[in-house]
Amino acid sequence: LRYSLLRDNMPKQAPLPSNPMEGYNVVVHEYNSSENRVAEVYMKKMGEYRIYNFFFQPMKTYPHRFLILFACLFVPLFPIIIIPALIIVIIQYELSYRIYIENANRVPDPFQNMIFSPDLCRITNNNNRYYEVSIRDLEGLSFNFDVIRSLRMREIQGKIRFMSFLPTEDLISSI
């Protein structure tokens, strides 16, 4: 297998963001690259809000939710701080949701030009990586016929550039 790694957007073992907005932004960033973009239509990134990040982690688990509820009921002044912060988080969520809807209307399938290839990701120990392969070496890759046909349509001067990805549970659940 002859390939050249074009660009590393993330370190080899980079953990994907656990925040759904940041996970979505990873997908948007990869889609907006020239190898993955469809018909020069760009997607917008969601804002990355610190208050949302601060509340998202504790609210993922039931014990933390219970502790926050308990503190609101029994700790004086705690609701005065938490309630305005939660209102800000809801506003941030709504703004991000509007961006998501706008992107979904513009680009129904952001993964359309990305190559889902668990084998290539495992062999090279890379995920979300960009490769440049000569047209003659394309047959040596373990892609199905439809993928090879779509890759051949991207040929420029005998070379094909593509991104290989293997989604993880964090990325899948955040989309």
Order of alpha helices (4+ residues) and beta strands (2+ residues): beta-alpha-alpha-alpha-alpha-beta-alpha-beta-alpha-beta-alpha
